[in-house]
Amino acid sequence: MRMAAAEAEANSQRAELCAAAVSVADAASWWCAVALVALVLLGALRAETTTAGDVDGDGAHRGQFRGPRLGGPAARPCEEVYVVGEGETLHSISDKCGDPFIVERNPHIHDPDDVFPGLVIALCPTKNT
């Protein structure tokens, strides 16, 4: 009889200990979720900040971006069909994509110095940025 009472007491203590552990784990997971949401919101707010110098002549605000802008020449991968971006030269594209034979692959380029934004060229890229 005493063994049954002792076993019942031990089971009761285990149940209380399990309930306490579950409660602590639940609280910890909520705090982690709150911290994650706070970090995401902080990152989003930080990415949208503008400075006083970012206002152009027509009063429009220009955001301050770090890293390559979406759609900018640094953000584009080197694919077999490549559209030249502003400020790019055949030499810079060759270095970026690893294709030294751009002029040979593109007979429509008569003058390698006459490259303009929007020009479509064929590449055989060895690098993919």
Secondary structure, 3 states (H helix, E strand, C coil): CHHHHHHHHHHHHHHHHHHHHHHHHHHHHHHHHHHHHHHHHHHHHHHCCCCHHHECCCCCECCCCCCCCCCCCCCCCCCCEEECCCCCCHHHHHHHHCCCCHHHHCCCCCCCCCCCCCCEEECCCCCCC
